[in-house]
Amino acid sequence: KTLISPGEKSDLQKALKTKDYPQLAYLLDIKAIHISERDTQLTNDPKKVNEFVNTWSIDGLAEEAVAPAEMGWGTHEKIVPGGAFFHDEKEGPCNQICLTTKGMNTW
């Protein structure tokens, strides 16, 4: 459990109340926020426990499954996962890495 000072608590409460999310992230020392795709499809047949449901096209799922896993990489990241490499270490910002495994084998 982390203890915070009354001033820090007040600052956090103010940022929450005013929905000042950049300030809230700063106060909490959050380095990155990743927002992925959100699937809004609805069905009359709810997913069962431990069932995999694909809402992508078959082609899209197959392509993503066999492609190397790629991800954005922030300047604050200090440890590169084993088997990862930067797309272009000589040119560009080096803000993406690629894993040497297929996306479907990354877990």
C-alpha distances in whole Angstrom, upper triangle without the diagonal:
4,6,10,13,15,18,15,14,18,19,16,18,21,21,20,23,25,24,24,23,24,22,19,19,19,17,14,16,17,20,22,23,25,27,29,32,32,35,36,39,39,41,43,42,38,36,36,33,33,36,36,38,39,40,41,45,46,47,43,41,44,43,40,39,42,41,38,35,34,31,30,29,27,28,24,24,25,25,28,28,31,34,34,36,36,39,41,40,43,43,41,37,36,33,34,33,35,34,38,37,38,36,36,35,32,29
4,6,10,13,14,12,12,15,16,14,16,19,19,18,21,23,23,22,21,21,19,16,16,16,13,11,13,15,18,20,21,24,26,29,32,32,35,36,39,40,42,44,43,40,38,38,36,35,38,38,39,40,40,41,45,46,47,43,42,44,44,40,40,42,41,38,35,34,31,29,28,26,26,22,23,23,25,28,28,31,34,33,35,35,38,40,38,41,41,39,35,34,31,32,33,35,34,38,37,39,36,37,36,33,30
4,7,10,12,10,10,13,14,13,15,18,18,18,21,23,23,22,21,22,19,17,17,17,14,13,15,17,20,23,24,27,29,32,35,35,37,39,42,43,45,47,46,42,41,41,39,39,41,41,42,43,43,44,48,49,50,47,45,47,47,43,43,46,44,42,38,37,34,32,30,28,28,24,26,26,28,31,32,35,38,36,38,38,41,42,41,44,44,41,37,36,34,35,36,38,38,41,41,42,40,41,40,36,34
4,7,8,6,6,10,11,10,12,15,15,16,18,20,20,19,19,19,16,14,15,15,11,11,13,16,19,22,23,26,28,31,34,34,37,38,41,42,45,47,47,43,42,42,40,40,42,42,43,44,43,44,48,50,50,46,45,48,47,43,44,46,44,42,38,37,33,32,30,27,27,24,25,26,28,31,32,36,39,37,38,38,41,42,40,43,43,40,36,36,33,35,35,38,38,42,42,43,40,42,41,37,35
4,5,5,6,9,10,11,12,14,15,17,18,20,21,20,20,20,17,15,17,16,12,13,15,18,21,24,25,29,31,34,37,37,40,41,44,45,48,50,49,46,45,46,43,43,46,45,46,47,46,47,51,53,53,49,48,51,50,46,47,49,48,45,41,40,36,34,32,29,29,26,28,29,31,34,35,39,42,40,41,41,43,44,43,45,44,42,38,38,35,37,38,41,41,45,45,46,43,45,44,41,39
4,5,5,6,9,10,10,12,14,15,16,18,20,19,20,20,17,16,18,17,13,15,17,20,23,26,26,30,31,35,37,37,40,41,44,45,48,49,49,46,45,46,44,44,47,46,47,48,47,48,52,54,54,50,50,52,51,48,49,51,49,47,43,42,38,36,35,32,31,28,30,32,34,37,38,42,44,43,44,43,45,46,45,47,47,44,40,40,37,39,40,43,44,47,47,48,45,47,46,43,41
4,5,5,6,9,10,11,12,14,15,16,18,17,18,18,14,14,16,15,11,13,16,19,22,24,25,29,30,34,37,36,40,40,44,45,48,50,50,47,46,47,45,45,47,47,47,47,47,47,51,53,53,50,49,52,51,47,48,50,48,46,43,40,37,34,33,30,30,27,29,30,33,36,37,41,44,42,42,41,44,44,43,45,44,41,38,38,35,37,39,42,43,46,47,47,45,46,46,43,41
4,5,5,6,9,10,11,12,14,15,16,15,15,15,12,11,13,12,8,10,12,15,18,21,21,25,27,30,33,33,36,37,41,42,45,47,47,43,43,44,42,42,44,43,43,44,43,44,47,49,50,46,45,48,47,43,44,47,45,42,39,37,33,31,29,26,26,23,26,27,29,32,34,37,40,38,39,38,40,41,40,42,41,38,34,35,32,34,35,38,39,43,43,44,41,43,42,39,37
4,5,5,6,9,10,11,12,14,15,15,15,16,13,11,14,13,10,11,14,16,20,22,22,25,27,30,33,32,35,36,39,40,43,45,45,41,41,42,40,40,42,42,42,43,42,43,47,49,49,46,45,48,47,43,44,47,45,43,39,38,34,32,31,28,28,25,27,29,31,34,35,38,41,39,40,39,42,43,42,44,43,40,37,37,34,35,37,39,40,44,43,44,41,42,42,39,37
4,5,5,6,9,10,10,12,14,13,15,16,13,11,15,14,11,13,16,18,21,23,23,27,28,31,34,33,36,36,40,41,44,45,46,43,42,44,42,43,44,44,44,44,43,44,48,50,51,47,46,49,48,45,46,49,47,45,41,39,36,33,32,30,30,27,29,31,34,36,38,41,44,41,42,41,43,44,44,46,44,41,38,38,35,37,38,41,42,46,46,46,43,45,45,41,39
4,5,5,6,9,10,11,12,11,12,12,9,8,12,11,8,10,13,15,18,20,20,24,25,29,31,31,34,35,38,39,43,45,45,42,42,43,41,42,43,42,42,43,41,42,46,48,48,45,44,47,46,42,44,46,44,42,39,36,33,30,29,26,27,24,27,29,31,34,35,39,41,39,40,38,40,41,40,42,41,38,34,35,32,34,35,38,39,43,43,44,41,43,43,39,38
4,5,5,6,9,10,10,10,10,11,8,6,10,10,7,8,12,13,17,18,18,21,22,26,28,28,31,31,35,36,39,41,42,38,38,39,38,38,39,39,39,39,38,39,43,45,45,42,41,44,43,39,41,43,41,40,36,34,30,28,27,25,25,23,25,27,29,32,33,36,39,36,37,36,38,40,39,41,40,37,33,33,30,32,33,36,37,41,40,41,38,39,40,36,34
4,6,5,6,9,10,10,11,14,11,9,13,13,11,12,15,16,20,21,20,23,24,27,29,28,31,31,35,36,39,41,41,38,38,39,38,38,40,39,39,40,39,40,43,46,47,43,42,45,45,41,42,45,44,42,38,36,33,31,30,28,29,26,28,31,33,35,36,39,42,39,41,39,41,43,42,44,43,40,36,36,33,35,36,39,40,43,43,43,40,41,42,38,36
4,5,5,6,8,8,11,12,10,9,13,13,11,13,16,17,20,21,20,24,24,28,30,29,32,32,36,37,40,42,43,40,40,41,40,41,42,41,41,41,40,41,44,47,47,43,43,46,45,42,44,46,44,43,39,37,33,31,31,28,29,27,29,31,34,36,37,41,43,40,41,40,41,42,42,44,42,39,35,36,33,35,37,39,41,44,44,44,41,43,43,40,38
4,6,5,6,5,7,9,6,5,9,10,9,11,14,14,17,18,17,20,21,24,26,26,29,29,33,34,37,40,40,37,37,39,38,38,39,38,38,38,36,37,41,43,44,40,40,43,42,38,40,43,41,39,36,33,30,27,27,24,25,23,26,28,31,33,34,38,40,37,38,36,38,39,38,41,39,35,32,33,29,31,33,36,37,41,41,41,37,39,40,36,35
4,6,5,6,7,10,9,7,10,12,11,12,15,15,18,18,17,20,20,23,25,24,27,27,30,31,34,36,37,34,34,36,35,36,37,36,35,36,34,35,39,41,42,38,38,41,41,37,39,42,40,39,35,33,29,28,28,25,27,25,27,29,31,33,34,37,39,37,38,37,38,40,40,42,40,37,33,34,30,31,33,36,37,40,40,40,36,38,39,35,34
4,6,8,10,13,12,10,14,15,14,15,18,18,21,22,20,23,22,26,27,26,29,28,32,32,36,37,39,36,36,38,37,38,39,38,38,38,36,38,41,44,44,41,41,44,43,40,42,45,43,42,38,36,33,31,31,29,30,28,30,33,35,37,37,41,43,40,41,40,41,43,43,45,43,40,36,37,33,35,37,39,40,44,43,43,40,41,42,39,37
4,5,9,11,10,10,13,15,14,16,18,18,21,21,19,22,22,25,26,25,28,28,32,33,36,38,39,37,37,39,38,39,40,39,38,38,36,37,40,43,44,40,40,44,43,39,41,44,42,41,38,35,32,30,30,28,29,27,30,33,35,36,37,41,43,40,41,39,40,41,41,43,41,38,34,35,32,33,36,38,40,43,43,43,39,41,42,39,38
4,6,9,9,8,11,13,13,14,17,16,18,18,16,18,18,21,23,22,25,25,28,29,33,35,36,34,34,36,35,36,37,35,34,34,33,33,37,40,40,36,36,40,39,36,38,40,38,37,34,32,28,26,27,25,26,25,27,30,32,33,34,38,39,37,37,36,37,38,38,40,38,35,32,32,29,30,32,35,36,40,39,39,36,37,38,35,34
4,6,6,6,9,10,11,12,14,14,16,16,15,18,18,21,23,23,26,26,30,32,35,38,39,36,36,38,37,38,38,37,36,36,34,34,38,40,40,37,37,40,39,36,38,40,38,37,33,31,27,25,25,22,24,22,25,28,30,31,33,37,38,35,36,34,35,36,36,38,36,32,29,30,27,28,31,33,35,39,39,39,35,37,38,35,34
4,5,5,6,8,10,10,12,11,13,12,11,14,14,18,20,20,24,24,28,30,33,36,36,34,33,35,34,34,35,34,33,32,31,31,35,37,37,33,34,37,35,32,34,36,34,33,30,27,24,21,22,19,21,19,21,25,27,28,29,33,34,32,32,30,32,33,33,35,33,30,26,27,23,25,27,30,31,35,35,35,32,34,35,31,30
4,5,5,6,9,10,10,9,11,11,11,14,15,19,21,22,25,26,30,32,36,38,39,36,35,38,37,36,37,35,35,34,32,32,35,38,38,34,34,37,35,32,34,36,34,32,29,26,23,20,20,17,18,17,19,22,25,26,28,32,33,30,30,28,30,31,30,32,30,27,23,24,21,23,26,29,30,34,34,34,32,34,35,31,30
4,5,5,6,9,10,10,12,13,13,17,18,22,24,25,29,29,33,35,38,41,41,39,38,40,39,38,39,38,37,37,36,36,39,41,41,37,37,40,39,35,37,39,37,35,32,29,25,23,22,19,20,18,21,23,26,28,30,33,35,32,33,31,32,33,33,35,33,29,26,27,24,26,28,31,33,37,37,37,34,37,37,34,33
4,5,5,6,9,9,11,12,12,16,17,20,23,23,27,28,31,33,36,39,39,36,35,37,35,35,36,35,35,35,34,34,38,40,40,36,36,39,38,34,36,38,36,34,31,28,25,22,22,19,20,18,20,23,25,27,28,32,34,32,32,31,33,34,33,36,34,31,27,28,24,26,28,31,32,36,36,36,33,35,35,32,30
4,6,5,6,5,8,9,9,13,14,18,21,22,25,27,30,32,35,38,38,35,34,36,34,34,35,33,33,33,32,32,35,38,38,34,33,36,35,31,33,35,33,31,27,25,21,19,18,15,17,14,17,19,22,23,25,29,30,28,28,27,29,30,30,32,31,27,24,24,21,22,24,27,28,32,32,33,30,32,32,29,27
4,5,5,6,8,10,12,15,18,21,24,25,29,30,34,36,39,42,42,39,38,39,38,37,38,37,37,36,35,35,39,41,40,37,36,39,37,34,35,37,35,33,29,27,23,20,19,16,16,14,17,19,22,24,26,29,31,29,29,28,29,30,29,32,30,27,23,24,21,23,25,28,30,33,34,35,32,34,34,31,30
4,5,8,11,13,14,18,20,23,27,27,31,32,35,37,40,43,43,39,38,40,38,38,39,38,38,38,37,37,41,43,43,39,39,41,40,36,38,40,37,35,32,29,26,23,22,19,19,16,19,21,23,26,27,31,33,31,32,30,33,34,33,35,34,31,27,27,24,26,28,31,32,36,36,37,34,36,36,32,31
4,5,9,11,12,16,18,21,25,25,28,30,33,35,38,40,40,37,35,37,35,34,36,35,35,35,35,35,39,40,41,37,36,39,37,34,35,37,35,33,29,27,23,21,20,17,18,15,17,19,21,23,25,28,31,29,30,29,31,32,31,34,33,30,26,26,23,25,26,29,29,33,33,34,31,33,33,29,28
4,6,9,11,15,18,21,24,25,29,31,34,36,39,42,41,38,37,38,36,35,36,35,35,35,35,35,38,40,40,36,35,38,36,32,34,35,33,31,27,25,21,19,17,14,14,11,13,15,18,20,22,26,28,26,27,26,28,29,28,30,30,27,23,23,20,22,23,26,27,31,31,32,30,32,32,28,27
4,6,8,11,14,17,21,22,25,27,31,33,36,38,38,35,33,35,33,32,33,32,32,32,31,31,34,36,36,32,32,34,32,29,30,32,30,28,24,22,18,16,15,12,13,10,12,15,17,19,20,24,26,23,24,23,26,27,26,29,28,25,21,21,18,19,21,23,24,28,28,29,27,29,29,25,24
4,7,10,13,16,20,22,25,28,31,33,36,39,39,36,34,35,34,32,33,32,32,31,31,30,33,35,34,31,30,32,31,27,28,30,28,25,22,19,15,13,11,8,9,7,9,12,14,16,18,22,23,21,21,20,22,23,23,25,24,21,17,17,14,16,17,20,22,25,26,27,25,27,27,23,23
4,6,10,13,16,18,22,24,27,30,33,36,36,33,31,33,31,30,31,28,29,28,27,27,30,31,31,27,27,29,27,24,25,27,25,22,19,16,13,10,10,8,10,9,10,13,15,16,17,21,22,19,20,19,20,22,22,25,23,20,17,16,13,14,15,18,20,23,24,24,22,24,25,21,21
4,6,10,13,15,18,21,24,26,29,32,32,29,28,30,28,28,28,26,26,25,24,24,27,29,29,25,25,27,26,22,24,26,24,22,19,16,13,11,12,10,13,12,13,16,18,18,19,23,24,21,22,21,22,24,24,27,25,22,19,18,15,15,17,19,20,24,24,24,21,23,24,21,20
4,6,10,12,16,18,21,24,27,30,30,27,25,27,26,25,25,23,23,22,21,20,23,25,25,21,21,24,22,19,20,23,20,19,16,14,10,9,11,11,14,14,14,17,18,17,18,21,22,19,20,19,20,22,23,26,25,21,18,18,14,13,15,17,18,22,21,21,18,20,21,18,18
4,7,9,12,15,18,21,24,27,27,24,23,25,25,24,24,21,21,19,18,18,21,23,23,20,19,22,21,18,20,23,21,20,17,15,12,11,14,14,18,18,17,21,21,21,21,24,24,22,23,21,22,24,26,28,27,23,21,20,16,16,17,19,20,23,23,22,18,20,22,19,19
4,6,10,13,15,18,21,25,24,22,20,23,23,22,21,18,17,16,15,14,17,20,20,16,16,19,18,14,17,19,18,17,14,13,11,12,15,16,20,20,19,22,22,21,20,23,23,21,22,21,21,24,26,28,27,24,22,21,17,16,17,17,18,21,20,19,15,17,19,17,17
4,6,10,12,15,18,22,22,20,19,22,22,21,20,17,15,13,12,11,14,17,17,14,14,17,17,14,16,19,18,18,16,15,14,14,18,19,23,23,22,26,26,24,23,26,25,23,24,23,23,26,28,31,29,26,24,23,20,18,19,19,20,23,22,20,16,17,20,18,18
4,6,9,12,15,19,19,17,16,19,20,20,18,16,14,13,11,12,15,18,19,16,15,19,19,16,18,22,21,21,19,18,17,18,21,22,26,26,25,28,28,27,26,29,28,26,28,27,27,30,32,34,32,29,28,27,23,22,23,23,23,26,24,22,18,19,22,20,20
4,6,9,12,15,15,14,13,17,18,18,16,14,11,10,8,9,13,16,17,14,14,18,18,16,18,21,21,22,20,20,19,21,24,25,29,29,28,32,31,29,28,30,30,28,30,29,29,32,34,37,35,32,31,29,26,24,25,24,25,27,25,23,19,19,22,21,21
4,6,10,13,15,13,14,18,19,20,18,16,13,13,10,12,15,18,20,17,17,21,21,20,21,25,25,26,24,24,23,24,27,28,32,32,31,35,34,33,32,34,34,32,33,33,32,35,37,40,38,35,33,33,29,27,28,28,29,31,29,26,23,23,26,25,24
4,7,10,12,11,12,16,18,19,16,15,11,11,8,10,13,16,18,16,16,20,21,20,21,24,25,27,25,25,25,26,30,31,35,35,34,37,36,35,33,36,35,33,35,34,34,37,39,42,40,37,36,35,32,30,30,29,30,32,29,26,23,22,26,25,25
4,7,9,9,11,14,17,18,16,15,12,13,10,13,16,18,21,19,19,22,24,23,23,27,28,30,28,28,28,29,33,34,38,38,37,40,39,38,36,38,38,36,38,38,37,40,43,45,44,41,39,38,35,33,33,33,33,35,32,29,26,25,28,27,27
4,5,6,9,12,15,17,14,14,11,12,11,14,16,18,21,20,19,22,24,23,24,27,29,31,29,30,30,32,35,37,41,40,39,42,41,39,37,39,39,38,40,40,39,42,45,48,46,43,42,41,37,35,35,34,34,36,33,30,26,25,28,28,27
4,6,10,12,16,18,15,16,13,15,14,18,19,21,24,23,22,25,28,27,27,30,32,34,32,34,34,35,38,40,44,43,42,45,44,43,40,42,42,41,43,43,43,46,48,51,50,47,46,44,41,39,39,38,37,39,36,33,29,28,31,31,30
4,7,9,12,15,12,13,11,13,13,17,18,19,23,22,21,23,26,25,25,28,30,32,31,32,32,35,38,39,43,43,41,44,42,41,38,40,40,39,41,42,41,45,47,50,49,46,45,43,40,38,38,36,35,37,33,30,27,25,28,28,27
4,6,10,12,10,11,10,13,13,17,19,20,23,22,20,23,26,24,24,28,29,31,29,30,30,32,35,37,41,40,38,41,39,38,36,38,37,37,39,40,40,43,45,49,47,45,43,41,38,36,35,34,33,35,32,29,26,24,26,26,25
4,7,8,6,8,7,10,12,15,18,18,22,20,18,21,23,22,21,25,26,28,26,28,28,30,33,35,38,38,36,38,37,35,33,34,34,34,36,37,37,41,43,46,45,42,41,39,36,33,33,31,30,32,28,26,23,20,23,23,21
4,6,5,8,9,13,15,18,20,20,24,23,20,22,25,24,22,26,28,29,27,29,29,32,34,36,40,39,37,39,37,36,33,34,34,34,37,38,39,42,44,48,47,45,43,41,38,35,34,33,31,32,29,26,24,21,23,23,21
4,5,9,11,14,17,20,22,22,25,24,21,23,26,24,22,25,27,28,26,28,28,31,33,35,38,37,35,37,35,34,31,32,32,33,36,37,38,41,43,47,46,44,42,40,37,34,33,31,30,31,27,25,23,20,21,22,19
4,7,10,13,16,18,21,20,23,22,19,20,23,21,19,22,24,25,23,26,26,29,31,33,36,35,33,34,32,31,28,29,29,30,33,34,35,39,40,44,43,41,40,37,34,32,30,28,26,27,24,22,20,17,18,18,16
4,6,10,13,15,18,17,20,19,16,18,21,19,17,21,23,24,23,25,26,29,31,33,37,36,34,36,34,32,29,30,30,30,33,34,34,38,40,43,43,41,39,37,34,31,30,28,26,27,24,21,19,16,18,18,17
4,7,10,12,14,14,17,16,12,14,17,15,14,17,19,21,19,22,23,26,28,31,34,34,31,34,31,30,27,28,27,27,30,31,31,35,37,40,39,37,36,34,31,28,27,25,23,24,21,18,16,13,15,16,15
4,6,9,12,12,15,14,11,14,16,15,14,18,20,21,20,22,23,26,29,31,35,34,32,35,33,31,28,30,29,29,31,32,31,35,37,40,39,37,36,34,31,28,28,26,25,26,22,19,17,14,17,18,17
4,6,8,8,11,10,8,11,13,12,12,15,17,19,18,20,21,24,27,30,33,33,31,34,32,30,28,29,28,27,29,30,29,32,35,38,37,35,34,32,29,26,26,24,23,24,21,18,15,13,17,17,17
4,7,9,11,10,9,12,14,13,14,17,18,20,19,21,21,24,27,29,33,33,32,35,33,31,29,31,29,28,30,30,29,33,35,38,37,34,33,32,29,26,26,25,24,26,23,20,17,16,19,19,20
4,6,8,6,6,9,11,10,11,15,15,18,17,18,19,22,25,28,32,32,31,33,32,30,28,29,28,26,28,28,26,30,33,35,34,31,31,29,27,24,24,22,22,23,21,18,15,14,18,18,19
4,5,5,6,9,10,11,12,15,15,19,19,20,21,24,27,30,34,35,33,36,34,32,30,31,29,28,29,29,27,30,34,36,34,32,32,31,28,25,26,23,24,24,22,18,16,16,20,20,22
4,5,5,6,9,10,11,13,14,18,18,20,22,25,28,31,35,36,34,36,35,32,29,30,28,27,28,29,27,31,34,36,35,33,33,31,29,26,26,23,23,23,21,17,15,14,18,19,21
4,6,5,6,9,10,11,12,16,17,18,21,24,27,30,34,35,33,35,33,30,29,29,27,26,26,27,25,28,31,33,32,31,31,29,28,24,24,21,21,22,19,16,14,14,18,19,21
4,6,5,6,8,10,11,14,14,15,17,20,24,27,30,31,29,32,31,28,26,27,25,23,24,24,22,26,29,31,30,28,28,26,24,21,21,19,19,20,18,14,12,13,16,17,19
4,6,5,6,9,10,13,13,15,17,20,23,27,30,31,29,31,29,26,24,25,23,22,24,24,23,26,29,32,31,29,29,27,25,21,21,18,18,19,16,12,10,10,13,14,16
4,6,5,6,9,12,13,15,18,21,25,28,31,32,30,32,30,27,24,25,22,22,23,24,22,26,29,31,31,29,29,27,26,22,21,18,17,17,15,11,10,9,13,15,17
4,5,6,6,10,11,13,16,19,22,26,29,30,28,30,28,25,23,23,21,20,20,21,19,22,26,28,27,26,26,24,23,19,18,15,16,16,14,10,9,10,13,15,17
4,6,5,8,8,10,13,16,19,22,26,27,25,27,25,22,20,21,18,17,18,19,18,21,24,27,26,24,24,22,20,17,16,13,13,14,12,8,6,8,11,12,14
4,6,8,9,12,14,18,21,24,27,28,25,27,25,22,19,20,18,17,19,20,19,23,25,28,28,27,26,24,22,19,17,14,13,13,10,6,5,5,8,10,12
4,7,9,12,15,19,21,25,28,29,26,28,25,22,19,19,16,16,17,19,18,21,24,27,27,26,26,23,22,18,16,13,12,11,9,5,6,7,9,11,14
4,6,9,12,16,18,22,25,26,23,25,23,19,18,18,15,14,15,16,14,18,20,23,23,22,22,19,19,15,13,10,10,10,8,5,6,8,10,11,14
4,6,10,13,15,19,22,23,20,22,19,16,14,14,11,10,11,12,12,15,18,21,21,20,20,17,16,12,10,7,6,6,6,4,5,9,9,9,13
4,7,11,13,16,19,20,17,19,17,14,12,13,11,9,11,12,12,16,18,21,21,20,19,16,14,11,9,6,5,7,7,6,4,8,9,7,10
4,7,9,13,16,18,15,17,16,13,12,13,12,9,10,10,10,13,15,18,18,16,15,12,11,7,6,4,6,9,10,9,8,12,12,10,13
4,6,10,13,14,12,15,14,11,11,14,13,10,11,10,11,14,15,19,18,15,14,11,9,6,6,7,9,12,13,13,11,14,15,12,14
4,7,10,12,10,13,14,12,13,16,15,12,12,10,11,13,14,17,16,13,11,9,6,4,6,9,11,15,16,16,14,18,18,15,17
4,7,8,7,10,10,9,11,14,14,11,11,9,11,13,13,16,15,13,10,8,5,5,6,10,12,15,17,18,17,20,20,17,18
4,5,5,9,11,11,13,17,18,14,14,12,14,15,14,17,16,13,10,9,6,8,10,13,16,19,21,22,20,23,23,20,21
4,5,8,11,11,14,18,19,15,15,13,15,15,14,16,15,13,9,9,7,10,12,16,18,21,23,25,23,27,26,23,23
4,6,9,11,14,17,19,16,16,15,18,18,17,19,19,17,13,12,11,13,14,17,19,22,24,25,24,27,26,23,23
4,6,7,10,14,16,13,14,13,16,17,16,19,19,17,14,12,10,11,11,14,15,19,20,22,21,24,23,19,19
4,7,10,13,15,13,14,14,17,18,16,19,20,18,15,13,13,14,13,16,16,19,21,23,23,25,24,20,21
4,6,9,12,10,12,13,16,18,16,19,20,19,17,14,13,13,12,14,14,16,18,21,20,23,21,17,18
4,7,9,7,8,9,13,15,13,17,18,18,15,12,12,11,8,10,10,13,15,17,17,20,18,15,16
4,6,6,9,11,14,17,16,20,21,20,18,15,14,12,9,10,8,10,12,15,15,17,15,12,13
4,5,9,12,15,17,16,20,22,22,20,17,17,15,11,11,8,9,11,14,15,17,14,12,13
4,7,10,13,15,15,19,21,21,20,16,16,14,10,8,6,6,8,12,13,15,13,11,13
4,7,10,12,12,16,17,17,16,12,13,10,6,5,4,6,9,12,13,16,14,12,14
4,6,9,9,12,14,14,13,10,11,9,5,5,7,8,11,14,15,18,17,15,17
4,6,6,10,10,10,10,6,8,6,5,6,9,11,14,16,16,20,19,17,20
4,6,9,9,9,10,7,9,7,6,7,10,11,14,16,16,20,20,18,21
4,6,6,7,8,6,9,9,9,10,14,15,18,19,20,24,23,22,25
4,6,7,8,6,10,10,10,12,15,16,19,21,22,26,25,23,26
4,7,9,9,12,13,14,15,18,19,23,24,25,29,28,27,29
4,7,8,11,12,14,16,19,20,24,25,25,29,29,27,30
4,6,8,10,12,15,18,20,23,24,24,28,28,26,28
4,5,8,11,14,18,20,23,24,23,27,27,25,27
4,6,8,11,14,16,19,21,20,24,24,21,23
4,7,10,14,17,19,20,19,22,22,20,21
4,7,10,13,15,16,15,19,19,16,19
4,7,10,12,13,13,17,16,14,16
4,7,9,10,10,14,13,11,14
4,5,8,8,12,10,9,12
4,7,9,12,10,10,13
4,6,8,6,7,10
4,5,5,7,10
4,5,5,9
4,6,8
4,6
4
